[in-house]
Each structure stands twice: as C-alpha cells, then as structure tokens.
Amino acid sequence: MGFLDHIWLGIVAVFSADPVLTIAGIPISITITMVFSGFLGGIVVGATPGLGGPFAMAVSLPILVSIFGFDVDAMLPVLGFLIGIMKGATLGGAVPAILFNTPGTPDSLLTTFDGYPMTRNGQSGKALRVAHFSSVSGDSVSDIVLIVGAPFLAVFVERFLDFPEKAALIILSLAFIAAVVGANVWKGLLAALMGLFFAYVSTGQDNYPRLSLGIEELGNGFPVISAVLGVLIIGEVFKALEDMWREMREKAEIAEIEQSGDNKLHWADIRRILPFIGISASIGTMIGALPGIGSTLAATLGYATGRKFYKGDGNFGDGLPEGVASTEAANSAVSGANLIPVLSLGIPGNVAAVFIVLATETISGFNPGPDVFRLIPNQVNPEMVIAFGLFTMMIFANVLNWTLGGVFMRATGIMVKVPKQRLLPIVLLLTLTAIYVQETNMFAIYVTLGFGFLGYLMRKLDISVLPFVIAFILANRLEESMRQAFDATGSNPWFLFQSPIAVAFILLAIGVTVFFARNQKALG
C-alpha cells in the first residue's frame, strides 16, 4: 500500500472511529471530541499566566492514559487532546500579554512590547485580532512544512543512517540542545549528563540492577512521568512559592482599560501585516525544525527582523500591529515544525514535544522514528496510519483556530485575574494527583517530590531543565542504539568512528559545544 492509502486510513481513523455523539445526523468520533476539548482547555490555560500548554499536557497525560488505557486504540484520542491543548495554548498565550502586560510565557514577553501599548490606546480588540490572525497563519505554515517534510526526512534517515550513525545523531542532538538552551553551555551539558545518569538507574540487559543502591523499587528505574513532571512542574511550583514568600505581597488587581475607536481587523490591516507574518512564519518554522531552540528565540528573531523590515511611521514598541504580528507568527510557527524531529527521528525538541513522546512511550503501538514512514509491501503500516491521523488532527485543530479561536481567545481574558497564591497549590495538587492516578503508588509521589526539589535547585543555580528532561527521555534510545551498533560492528569499541557520517555528527557535536561556549565567553 502506498502513501495515499495510509493518508486516507489516517483520516478515516480520526473522523470515523468510535463515534460518541451525533450532531445533525453526523456521527462525531471520540478523537475529534478530544481535539475540540483539548483546544478549549488549551486556550483557557494559555490565557492564565504561570500555566501554559506544557503544564496542561503534563497534568492531563496521566489522567488520559488511566481513562483510555495503554492499548493502541487509545493513541489517537490521547494525542488528539494533547494536540488540541498545544494549539489552543499557543493561541491563548497572547491574551494576558496584550490585555494586562503579563506574559504567560517567555516568548509572549515580546508580544507585550506592542500589544499592551495598543490596549492602552483603546485598541485591545484590534491587537487580539491581529494576534489571532498572525498566530494561526504562522501555525498553518508550520504544519504544512511538517506534513511535507517529516516523511521525507524519515525516509532519508532510514535509507542512509545505520546504528552507529543513529547513535551519533542522538549525541549530536543532546549536545545541540545542551548548548543552545539556557545561558551557559557547560550548565546545559551538566543538565543533560544528569538526565542520562538518572535514566540509567534501572535493571540492565543482564537483568542485574544498576545504580539502585539496593533499593528494590529502583530496580525498575525512576518512573518517567514522575521524573519529567517533577523537574518541569513541581520544581517551578517550588521556585514560584519561594518568590511569593520573598515578595510577601499579593498580586495587585489589574485595572480594566476601555476600548475606543475602530477595533476590527480590516483587509487593509491584513495587507499591512502579511509581509511580517510571512517573514516571521519562515523564521519560526526553520527554528522549530531544529531540536531544542524553541519559540523564545523564534519570537525574538521574528520581532527583531520585523523591526528592521518596518519602514512606516512610528517605531516598534509604540503599539504597532506589525510588532504583534511579527512575534505571534514566529512563536506559533514553531509548534508544528517542532514535531518534525519527533516523527522522523524520535527526538523531542521542546517541552510540548516531550509530552507527545511521553504519550507514545506510555501507550503501545507507535514508536516515533524513521520506521514510522516505512512502506511495507502489500501491508498496512499501522504507525504510518497514526502519523497521518496526527497530521489530520493538527489540520482540524487549525480549522478550529481559524473559526472559533478568536472568539474564545477574547473571552478568556478574565482568567488572568486568578491570584497566584491560590493557583500554585492547585497546580501542585493536580500534578501529584495525576501522577498517582497513573502509577497508583506512593513511591512515584516521593520520586516526583524529589525530582521537584532537584528542579528547584537547578532553577536556583540557573541550570536549564530542558536538556535534563530530553536526555532522560532519550537515554534508553541512546543505549539501545549504541548496543546495536556495538554488536553490528563485531564488538568494536570504536564503532562511532567507523562511519564518515557518524564521525561528522560527533565532530559537529564538539563544534556546536565549542562555538556556543566561545560566544558565551565573548559575550560575558
């Protein structure tokens, strides 16, 4: 069966499998229902400072798995909810930045530069409409590149890379992520090495526990969900609670600013911002395809490029729609492109992609990597069907963004008024409850709190947690690739240096580390 057959099967699996309700005589599948539910929840979470899409994905994943189970039939509904959250949160993140000068994420900070001045000028409605149009446009461009690019990259990897090259590619990815994420290259490498160390606390292939210190529970290793959520979510909660304790004051109530003048988005406005959307969407897509860089750099480069490109009256930062468009198109274009290395290489590039990989590792039947897009003579590749089903869900979520996103986006501004001192305990309770629902033992809770304390210390020491999380997830894949390469080369300990491509990847890993370390020293 060819690609077109798998595309059709993926579409059918999304829209026809397991209908749960009927609207105007049309059956609605459970997967479509989950995408829609995740989309609405994502907008609400994105509009709430301090939460964001990754938090909602982290809390919902264990609950979803406990509801749908671990069977392959659960894959599309669970991924559909996560995709919906990712899309909705990307869109909703502009709400607090524009209305209240309160960025919910680092990349939303640049949206405040022009979005909040537009609000103070009585143009909050126009600013939100510009953000909506720009965000969905950038996201749509990114998804098109994902759908076209991921299968070709996967076929290339499968055809030209063997076990040593794949192991070297993972090493290059870890070095790249450690070098570009955070302010210090060496701290990034330390975080990645810590992630590998904790991931290898388990039982090896010889069925003998390693690094377990004789603790029976550690014989199976640290639960992945506990380690990831502990470092990402609980560590951030601990740090935020400390910041609140130091400030010793509640968040001031934010005053409403009335709209005035014309707040609609006209065709003339669209013509003004389209060039900026095109430039920023291209920048965001290219950056998103590289693992580990993320939307913050994309938003920064998009805004800087738009400011250089702008030749009209006024300046960026004074409340220009072009400034809002440049930022929102860039950071939204990252979301789809970030799944290119996930589906074609099995390597997550940002926090949202981490939870997509966690879902595929928790539920059987789908292993992201080059084999996903491999054609099997006279047979259906079920993993390719799931991949095209995921593409279908992303397109459907984009349709929701275009049609309903702007309405719900403007309706969730009230969420930013939730006081942080009430929000953080809820976040802590939800996270621990979600983990217990999946693991059903207190050991997982203790591990989560322990990794939460580790995440807190990493933040205090200004060590990025993303290299730790991605290294923890990729550790088993790296070990498996290196063992396979070792066996395939006749137990040659220098197997990484037997292939020119593998050598090139290793040299690139060293070069990336040295390059960013030298630049960091020069800037310091």
Helices and strands as residue ranges (DSSP letters): H 3-16, E 19-23, E 26-29, H 30-46, H 52-68, G 72-74, H 75-92, H 94-100, G 106-108, H 109-120, H 124-160, H 163-180, H 185-199, E 202-203, E 209-210, G 216-220, H 224-229, I 230-234, H 235-247, H 267-288, H 295-309, H 321-337, H 339-345, H 351-362, G 370-373, H 382-400, I 401-405, H 406-411, G 413-417, H 420-439, H 442-460, H 466-488, G 495-497, H 500-523
